[in-house]
Amino acid sequence: MKNFRMAKYGYALILIGLIAMRHGPQIHRIILHEIQESAYLFLTYMEVYCS
């Protein structure tokens, strides 16, 4: 069940990435920053949740 949740998160990141590439470098930089923030929070959450 945990894998399914992670897969959904991965698909969301890929989708955001594809949208960003279509809209040029400016929005891509903004979204990339958002993804890095989200990924950091997500990994922190997973560490706390899984341990």
C-alpha positions as CSV (number, residue, x, y, z in Angstrom):
1,M,0.0,0.0,0.0
2,K,2.9,2.3,0.8
3,N,4.4,1.6,-2.7
4,F,1.1,2.7,-4.3
5,R,1.2,6.0,-2.5
6,M,4.8,6.6,-3.6
7,A,3.9,5.7,-7.2
8,K,1.1,8.3,-7.2
9,Y,3.6,10.9,-5.9
10,G,6.1,10.0,-8.6
11,Y,3.4,10.3,-11.4
12,A,2.5,13.7,-10.0
13,L,6.2,14.8,-10.2
14,I,6.5,13.5,-13.8
15,L,3.3,15.3,-14.8
16,I,4.5,18.6,-13.3
17,G,7.8,18.2,-15.0
18,L,6.2,17.7,-18.4
19,I,4.0,20.7,-18.0
20,A,7.0,22.8,-16.9
21,M,9.0,21.9,-19.9
22,R,6.2,23.0,-22.3
23,H,6.0,26.4,-20.6
24,G,9.7,27.4,-20.9
25,P,12.6,27.9,-18.5
26,Q,11.1,30.5,-16.2
27,I,8.2,28.5,-14.9
28,H,10.4,25.4,-15.0
29,R,12.8,27.0,-12.5
30,I,9.9,28.0,-10.2
31,I,8.3,24.5,-10.3
32,L,11.7,22.8,-9.9
33,H,12.2,24.8,-6.7
34,E,8.7,23.7,-5.5
35,I,9.5,20.1,-6.3
36,Q,12.7,20.2,-4.4
37,E,10.9,21.7,-1.3
38,S,8.2,19.0,-1.6
39,A,10.6,16.2,-2.1
40,Y,12.6,17.3,0.9
41,L,9.5,17.4,3.1
42,F,8.2,14.1,1.6
43,L,11.5,12.3,2.4
44,T,11.6,13.7,5.9
45,Y,8.1,12.5,6.4
46,M,8.9,9.0,5.1
47,E,11.9,8.7,7.4
48,V,9.8,9.6,10.4
49,Y,6.9,7.5,9.3
50,C,8.9,4.4,8.4
51,S,11.3,4.3,11.3
